[in-house]
Amino acid sequence: MLFSVAGQSLDSLDLKVLLVTKGLKVSLDVYDQFGLTGRIHPDPRACNCVILPDGTIVHVTDVALHMRYLKGAVLLESLRNVRHALGMRTPFRLVVSARGTPVILYENEEVTEVGLPPASRFYEQRTSSGLPYLGNAVLQGVDFLSFQCLWPCDYAKAGYSCQFCYSGGVFERLARRGKPAPVIPTHRDIAEIVDYAVNREAAAGHLQLTGGSTLNPQAECHLIGAILGEIDHVVGLESIPGEVLVYTTPPADPRAIDQVFDAGADRVACSLEVWDEALAEITTPGKWKFAGRRRYLECLEYVAGKYGPNRACSSFVVGLEPAESFLEGAEYLAARGIVPIASIWIPFGKPVMGNMKPPGLDFYRQIKQGLARIYVKYGIEPPGSAGLNVCACRDIWNHRTEIIEGAERPCFAGQ
């Protein structure tokens, strides 16, 4: 199956890249007609997605709603940058077809019908303490529950946020103005949210825990262990059918990560984000200043050495550095049993190195083919099963054979 867009034949990952980097305009009819039968929520914090015909999960940035949300959340200059990046002129729209189905259009030409995850009341809920689920956790795709910022980022509060990180930018601005950080969930809040998603709604099979980078990663590992302990007490870790993936700041003594695994984590990620060292120093200044490349690599290699291949992961924001640089880093890690995770860069409120224009399709096709080869060569398998909203790694792994066999052909989707 091929998708026709502006005279080009695209596979599902090509289309995903375009939709993630350019966003969509979502018709209000979509929310009205499918809001009770599918998981489509008129709030950008709800992490909406659509499902392509081959099952590929694609993040939905409704540019109109996104802009309204940013008006109350970012500086005017950042707002101008977002308007420049997304332009409110994306050629893609999500509408209700004459057949009564959700479809994606490109310049008024139908590209494909899409599906939606099953309806959920997840974002209507509050914990027993009154904390809303919305804004504190997200359902991703069809099987992931993710906590994306369980505590403030110390690097950002010190003025060294990663350039691409929206949450880090918020923490940095609040700290600069002397304002308190948003309320963070308690261990009990987290456990109750997991219980609802896993046991009450069965809306998630995998769990991802992420906090901000801290200046005391030894204590951070202890904190994560305590959170997993509370989840086990309330939910039962054995009730989670899939994986527990934990993102953490690498401690000076990598043995501190043992307590995270002892508490029930299946995989641990210490994310480099960018492999090119000169670019990493610019785009991830806090990681460079407070931890450094060597500490990340030492922790990742410690986990892979002690717990085996595929237990250590490192996310990369794909689109910030040349494809050759990223693939060099991906192969370095994969050769040591470490999983390189590829997250597609979405231009947000501030430019990265003065730029808000993502690379073209040729770049992402090079990434797709290179990662497929690397995953097969070293026996690497990314987390999850069906794939995540903005990550390309599981999609690549799911179609690795077709990608390698048809490296010169544009299609792997739905064959």
Secondary structure as a PSIPRED ss2 file (coil, helix, strand):
# PSIPRED VFORMAT (PSIPRED V4.0)

   1 M C   1.000  0.000  0.000
   2 L C   1.000  0.000  0.000
   3 F E   0.000  0.000  1.000
   4 S E   0.000  0.000  1.000
   5 V E   0.000  0.000  1.000
   6 A C   1.000  0.000  0.000
   7 G C   1.000  0.000  0.000
   8 Q E   0.000  0.000  1.000
   9 S E   0.000  0.000  1.000
  10 L E   0.000  0.000  1.000
  11 D C   1.000  0.000  0.000
  12 S H   0.000  1.000  0.000
  13 L H   0.000  1.000  0.000
  14 D H   0.000  1.000  0.000
  15 L H   0.000  1.000  0.000
  16 K H   0.000  1.000  0.000
  17 V H   0.000  1.000  0.000
  18 L H   0.000  1.000  0.000
  19 L H   0.000  1.000  0.000
  20 V H   0.000  1.000  0.000
  21 T H   0.000  1.000  0.000
  22 K H   0.000  1.000  0.000
  23 G C   1.000  0.000  0.000
  24 L E   0.000  0.000  1.000
  25 K E   0.000  0.000  1.000
  26 V E   0.000  0.000  1.000
  27 S C   1.000  0.000  0.000
  28 L H   0.000  1.000  0.000
  29 D H   0.000  1.000  0.000
  30 V H   0.000  1.000  0.000
  31 Y H   0.000  1.000  0.000
  32 D H   0.000  1.000  0.000
  33 Q H   0.000  1.000  0.000
  34 F H   0.000  1.000  0.000
  35 G C   1.000  0.000  0.000
  36 L C   1.000  0.000  0.000
  37 T C   1.000  0.000  0.000
  38 G E   0.000  0.000  1.000
  39 R C   1.000  0.000  0.000
  40 I C   1.000  0.000  0.000
  41 H C   1.000  0.000  0.000
  42 P C   1.000  0.000  0.000
  43 D C   1.000  0.000  0.000
  44 P H   0.000  1.000  0.000
  45 R H   0.000  1.000  0.000
  46 A H   0.000  1.000  0.000
  47 C C   1.000  0.000  0.000
  48 N C   1.000  0.000  0.000
  49 C E   0.000  0.000  1.000
  50 V E   0.000  0.000  1.000
  51 I E   0.000  0.000  1.000
  52 L C   1.000  0.000  0.000
  53 P C   1.000  0.000  0.000
  54 D C   1.000  0.000  0.000
  55 G C   1.000  0.000  0.000
  56 T C   1.000  0.000  0.000
  57 I E   0.000  0.000  1.000
  58 V E   0.000  0.000  1.000
  59 H E   0.000  0.000  1.000
  60 V C   1.000  0.000  0.000
  61 T C   1.000  0.000  0.000
  62 D E   0.000  0.000  1.000
  63 V H   0.000  1.000  0.000
  64 A H   0.000  1.000  0.000
  65 L H   0.000  1.000  0.000
  66 H H   0.000  1.000  0.000
  67 M H   0.000  1.000  0.000
  68 R H   0.000  1.000  0.000
  69 Y H   0.000  1.000  0.000
  70 L H   0.000  1.000  0.000
  71 K H   0.000  1.000  0.000
  72 G C   1.000  0.000  0.000
  73 A C   1.000  0.000  0.000
  74 V C   1.000  0.000  0.000
  75 L C   1.000  0.000  0.000
  76 L H   0.000  1.000  0.000
  77 E H   0.000  1.000  0.000
  78 S H   0.000  1.000  0.000
  79 L H   0.000  1.000  0.000
  80 R H   0.000  1.000  0.000
  81 N H   0.000  1.000  0.000
  82 V H   0.000  1.000  0.000
  83 R H   0.000  1.000  0.000
  84 H H   0.000  1.000  0.000
  85 A H   0.000  1.000  0.000
  86 L H   0.000  1.000  0.000
  87 G C   1.000  0.000  0.000
  88 M C   1.000  0.000  0.000
  89 R C   1.000  0.000  0.000
  90 T C   1.000  0.000  0.000
  91 P C   1.000  0.000  0.000
  92 F E   0.000  0.000  1.000
  93 R E   0.000  0.000  1.000
  94 L E   0.000  0.000  1.000
  95 V E   0.000  0.000  1.000
  96 V E   0.000  0.000  1.000
  97 S C   1.000  0.000  0.000
  98 A C   1.000  0.000  0.000
  99 R C   1.000  0.000  0.000
 100 G C   1.000  0.000  0.000
 101 T C   1.000  0.000  0.000
 102 P E   0.000  0.000  1.000
 103 V E   0.000  0.000  1.000
 104 I E   0.000  0.000  1.000
 105 L E   0.000  0.000  1.000
 106 Y E   0.000  0.000  1.000
 107 E C   1.000  0.000  0.000
 108 N C   1.000  0.000  0.000
 109 E E   0.000  0.000  1.000
 110 E E   0.000  0.000  1.000
 111 V E   0.000  0.000  1.000
 112 T E   0.000  0.000  1.000
 113 E E   0.000  0.000  1.000
 114 V C   1.000  0.000  0.000
 115 G E   0.000  0.000  1.000
 116 L C   1.000  0.000  0.000
 117 P C   1.000  0.000  0.000
 118 P E   0.000  0.000  1.000
 119 A C   1.000  0.000  0.000
 120 S C   1.000  0.000  0.000
 121 R C   1.000  0.000  0.000
 122 F H   0.000  1.000  0.000
 123 Y H   0.000  1.000  0.000
 124 E H   0.000  1.000  0.000
 125 Q C   1.000  0.000  0.000
 126 R E   0.000  0.000  1.000
 127 T C   1.000  0.000  0.000
 128 S C   1.000  0.000  0.000
 129 S C   1.000  0.000  0.000
 130 G C   1.000  0.000  0.000
 131 L C   1.000  0.000  0.000
 132 P E   0.000  0.000  1.000
 133 Y C   1.000  0.000  0.000
 134 L C   1.000  0.000  0.000
 135 G C   1.000  0.000  0.000
 136 N C   1.000  0.000  0.000
 137 A C   1.000  0.000  0.000
 138 V E   0.000  0.000  1.000
 139 L E   0.000  0.000  1.000
 140 Q E   0.000  0.000  1.000
 141 G C   1.000  0.000  0.000
 142 V C   1.000  0.000  0.000
 143 D C   1.000  0.000  0.000
 144 F E   0.000  0.000  1.000
 145 L E   0.000  0.000  1.000
 146 S E   0.000  0.000  1.000
 147 F E   0.000  0.000  1.000
 148 Q C   1.000  0.000  0.000
 149 C C   1.000  0.000  0.000
 150 L C   1.000  0.000  0.000
 151 W C   1.000  0.000  0.000
 152 P C   1.000  0.000  0.000
 153 C C   1.000  0.000  0.000
 154 D H   0.000  1.000  0.000
 155 Y H   0.000  1.000  0.000
 156 A H   0.000  1.000  0.000
 157 K H   0.000  1.000  0.000
 158 A C   1.000  0.000  0.000
 159 G C   1.000  0.000  0.000
 160 Y C   1.000  0.000  0.000
 161 S C   1.000  0.000  0.000
 162 C C   1.000  0.000  0.000
 163 Q C   1.000  0.000  0.000
 164 F C   1.000  0.000  0.000
 165 C C   1.000  0.000  0.000
 166 Y H   0.000  1.000  0.000
 167 S H   0.000  1.000  0.000
 168 G H   0.000  1.000  0.000
 169 G H   0.000  1.000  0.000
 170 V H   0.000  1.000  0.000
 171 F H   0.000  1.000  0.000
 172 E H   0.000  1.000  0.000
 173 R H   0.000  1.000  0.000
 174 L H   0.000  1.000  0.000
 175 A H   0.000  1.000  0.000
 176 R H   0.000  1.000  0.000
 177 R C   1.000  0.000  0.000
 178 G C   1.000  0.000  0.000
 179 K C   1.000  0.000  0.000
 180 P C   1.000  0.000  0.000
 181 A C   1.000  0.000  0.000
 182 P C   1.000  0.000  0.000
 183 V C   1.000  0.000  0.000
 184 I C   1.000  0.000  0.000
 185 P C   1.000  0.000  0.000
 186 T C   1.000  0.000  0.000
 187 H H   0.000  1.000  0.000
 188 R H   0.000  1.000  0.000
 189 D H   0.000  1.000  0.000
 190 I H   0.000  1.000  0.000
 191 A H   0.000  1.000  0.000
 192 E H   0.000  1.000  0.000
 193 I H   0.000  1.000  0.000
 194 V H   0.000  1.000  0.000
 195 D H   0.000  1.000  0.000
 196 Y H   0.000  1.000  0.000
 197 A H   0.000  1.000  0.000
 198 V H   0.000  1.000  0.000
 199 N H   0.000  1.000  0.000
 200 R H   0.000  1.000  0.000
 201 E C   1.000  0.000  0.000
 202 A C   1.000  0.000  0.000
 203 A C   1.000  0.000  0.000
 204 A C   1.000  0.000  0.000
 205 G C   1.000  0.000  0.000
 206 H E   0.000  0.000  1.000
 207 L E   0.000  0.000  1.000
 208 Q E   0.000  0.000  1.000
 209 L E   0.000  0.000  1.000
 210 T E   0.000  0.000  1.000
 211 G C   1.000  0.000  0.000
 212 G C   1.000  0.000  0.000
 213 S C   1.000  0.000  0.000
 214 T C   1.000  0.000  0.000
 215 L C   1.000  0.000  0.000
 216 N C   1.000  0.000  0.000
 217 P H   0.000  1.000  0.000
 218 Q H   0.000  1.000  0.000
 219 A H   0.000  1.000  0.000
 220 E H   0.000  1.000  0.000
 221 C H   0.000  1.000  0.000
 222 H H   0.000  1.000  0.000
 223 L H   0.000  1.000  0.000
 224 I H   0.000  1.000  0.000
 225 G H   0.000  1.000  0.000
 226 A H   0.000  1.000  0.000
 227 I H   0.000  1.000  0.000
 228 L H   0.000  1.000  0.000
 229 G H   0.000  1.000  0.000
 230 E H   0.000  1.000  0.000
 231 I H   0.000  1.000  0.000
 232 D H   0.000  1.000  0.000
 233 H H   0.000  1.000  0.000
 234 V H   0.000  1.000  0.000
 235 V C   1.000  0.000  0.000
 236 G C   1.000  0.000  0.000
 237 L H   0.000  1.000  0.000
 238 E H   0.000  1.000  0.000
 239 S H   0.000  1.000  0.000
 240 I C   1.000  0.000  0.000
 241 P C   1.000  0.000  0.000
 242 G C   1.000  0.000  0.000
 243 E C   1.000  0.000  0.000
 244 V E   0.000  0.000  1.000
 245 L E   0.000  0.000  1.000
 246 V E   0.000  0.000  1.000
 247 Y E   0.000  0.000  1.000
 248 T C   1.000  0.000  0.000
 249 T C   1.000  0.000  0.000
 250 P C   1.000  0.000  0.000
 251 P C   1.000  0.000  0.000
 252 A C   1.000  0.000  0.000
 253 D C   1.000  0.000  0.000
 254 P H   0.000  1.000  0.000
 255 R H   0.000  1.000  0.000
 256 A H   0.000  1.000  0.000
 257 I H   0.000  1.000  0.000
 258 D H   0.000  1.000  0.000
 259 Q H   0.000  1.000  0.000
 260 V H   0.000  1.000  0.000
 261 F H   0.000  1.000  0.000
 262 D H   0.000  1.000  0.000
 263 A C   1.000  0.000  0.000
 264 G C   1.000  0.000  0.000
 265 A C   1.000  0.000  0.000
 266 D C   1.000  0.000  0.000
 267 R E   0.000  0.000  1.000
 268 V E   0.000  0.000  1.000
 269 A E   0.000  0.000  1.000
 270 C C   1.000  0.000  0.000
 271 S C   1.000  0.000  0.000
 272 L C   1.000  0.000  0.000
 273 E E   0.000  0.000  1.000
 274 V C   1.000  0.000  0.000
 275 W C   1.000  0.000  0.000
 276 D C   1.000  0.000  0.000
 277 E H   0.000  1.000  0.000
 278 A H   0.000  1.000  0.000
 279 L H   0.000  1.000  0.000
 280 A H   0.000  1.000  0.000
 281 E H   0.000  1.000  0.000
 282 I H   0.000  1.000  0.000
 283 T H   0.000  1.000  0.000
 284 T C   1.000  0.000  0.000
 285 P H   0.000  1.000  0.000
 286 G H   0.000  1.000  0.000
 287 K H   0.000  1.000  0.000
 288 W H   0.000  1.000  0.000
 289 K H   0.000  1.000  0.000
 290 F H   0.000  1.000  0.000
 291 A C   1.000  0.000  0.000
 292 G C   1.000  0.000  0.000
 293 R H   0.000  1.000  0.000
 294 R H   0.000  1.000  0.000
 295 R H   0.000  1.000  0.000
 296 Y H   0.000  1.000  0.000
 297 L H   0.000  1.000  0.000
 298 E H   0.000  1.000  0.000
 299 C H   0.000  1.000  0.000
 300 L H   0.000  1.000  0.000
 301 E H   0.000  1.000  0.000
 302 Y H   0.000  1.000  0.000
 303 V H   0.000  1.000  0.000
 304 A H   0.000  1.000  0.000
 305 G H   0.000  1.000  0.000
 306 K H   0.000  1.000  0.000
 307 Y H   0.000  1.000  0.000
 308 G C   1.000  0.000  0.000
 309 P C   1.000  0.000  0.000
 310 N C   1.000  0.000  0.000
 311 R C   1.000  0.000  0.000
 312 A E   0.000  0.000  1.000
 313 C E   0.000  0.000  1.000
 314 S E   0.000  0.000  1.000
 315 S E   0.000  0.000  1.000
 316 F E   0.000  0.000  1.000
 317 V E   0.000  0.000  1.000
 318 V E   0.000  0.000  1.000
 319 G C   1.000  0.000  0.000
 320 L C   1.000  0.000  0.000
 321 E C   1.000  0.000  0.000
 322 P C   1.000  0.000  0.000
 323 A H   0.000  1.000  0.000
 324 E H   0.000  1.000  0.000
 325 S H   0.000  1.000  0.000
 326 F H   0.000  1.000  0.000
 327 L H   0.000  1.000  0.000
 328 E H   0.000  1.000  0.000
 329 G H   0.000  1.000  0.000
 330 A H   0.000  1.000  0.000
 331 E H   0.000  1.000  0.000
 332 Y H   0.000  1.000  0.000
 333 L H   0.000  1.000  0.000
 334 A H   0.000  1.000  0.000
 335 A C   1.000  0.000  0.000
 336 R C   1.000  0.000  0.000
 337 G C   1.000  0.000  0.000
 338 I E   0.000  0.000  1.000
 339 V E   0.000  0.000  1.000
 340 P E   0.000  0.000  1.000
 341 I E   0.000  0.000  1.000
 342 A E   0.000  0.000  1.000
 343 S E   0.000  0.000  1.000
 344 I E   0.000  0.000  1.000
 345 W C   1.000  0.000  0.000
 346 I C   1.000  0.000  0.000
 347 P C   1.000  0.000  0.000
 348 F C   1.000  0.000  0.000
 349 G C   1.000  0.000  0.000
 350 K C   1.000  0.000  0.000
 351 P C   1.000  0.000  0.000
 352 V E   0.000  0.000  1.000
 353 M C   1.000  0.000  0.000
 354 G C   1.000  0.000  0.000
 355 N E   0.000  0.000  1.000
 356 M C   1.000  0.000  0.000
 357 K C   1.000  0.000  0.000
 358 P C   1.000  0.000  0.000
 359 P C   1.000  0.000  0.000
 360 G C   1.000  0.000  0.000
 361 L H   0.000  1.000  0.000
 362 D H   0.000  1.000  0.000
 363 F H   0.000  1.000  0.000
 364 Y H   0.000  1.000  0.000
 365 R H   0.000  1.000  0.000
 366 Q H   0.000  1.000  0.000
 367 I H   0.000  1.000  0.000
 368 K H   0.000  1.000  0.000
 369 Q H   0.000  1.000  0.000
 370 G H   0.000  1.000  0.000
 371 L H   0.000  1.000  0.000
 372 A H   0.000  1.000  0.000
 373 R H   0.000  1.000  0.000
 374 I H   0.000  1.000  0.000
 375 Y H   0.000  1.000  0.000
 376 V H   0.000  1.000  0.000
 377 K H   0.000  1.000  0.000
 378 Y H   0.000  1.000  0.000
 379 G C   1.000  0.000  0.000
 380 I C   1.000  0.000  0.000
 381 E C   1.000  0.000  0.000
 382 P C   1.000  0.000  0.000
 383 P C   1.000  0.000  0.000
 384 G C   1.000  0.000  0.000
 385 S C   1.000  0.000  0.000
 386 A C   1.000  0.000  0.000
 387 G C   1.000  0.000  0.000
 388 L C   1.000  0.000  0.000
 389 N C   1.000  0.000  0.000
 390 V C   1.000  0.000  0.000
 391 C E   0.000  0.000  1.000
 392 A C   1.000  0.000  0.000
 393 C H   0.000  1.000  0.000
 394 R H   0.000  1.000  0.000
 395 D H   0.000  1.000  0.000
 396 I H   0.000  1.000  0.000
 397 W H   0.000  1.000  0.000
 398 N H   0.000  1.000  0.000
 399 H C   1.000  0.000  0.000
 400 R H   0.000  1.000  0.000
 401 T H   0.000  1.000  0.000
 402 E H   0.000  1.000  0.000
 403 I H   0.000  1.000  0.000
 404 I H   0.000  1.000  0.000
 405 E H   0.000  1.000  0.000
 406 G C   1.000  0.000  0.000
 407 A C   1.000  0.000  0.000
 408 E C   1.000  0.000  0.000
 409 R C   1.000  0.000  0.000
 410 P C   1.000  0.000  0.000
 411 C C   1.000  0.000  0.000
 412 F C   1.000  0.000  0.000
 413 A C   1.000  0.000  0.000
 414 G C   1.000  0.000  0.000
 415 Q C   1.000  0.000  0.000
